[in-house]
Amino acid sequence: MLCTDIAARGVDFPAVDWVVQVDIPEDVSTYVHRVGRTARYKAKGNALMFLMPSELQLKAKLESRSVALKKLSSKGSA
């Protein structure tokens, strides 16, 4: 299923274990809300976010709030 922030707010999707973001959230709180759908109660989840070089400022903001990030690269890229 794909959804926008409008559909994601106020709607409960049980048993979500992956969130893939192709656009950056407007702020850290929105990121935490989106990704939080994967880790409810004692569940663990995964999140993948695509960032353009011009969007890397979000990385520093997330890290300043103790959000751990791991950079993945596609085959053949840096």
Buried (B, 14 or more C-beta within 10 A) or exposed (E): EEEEEEEBEEEEEEEBEEBEBEEBBEEBEBBEBBBEBBBBEEEEBEBEBEBEEEEEEBBEEBEEEEBEEEEEEEEEEE
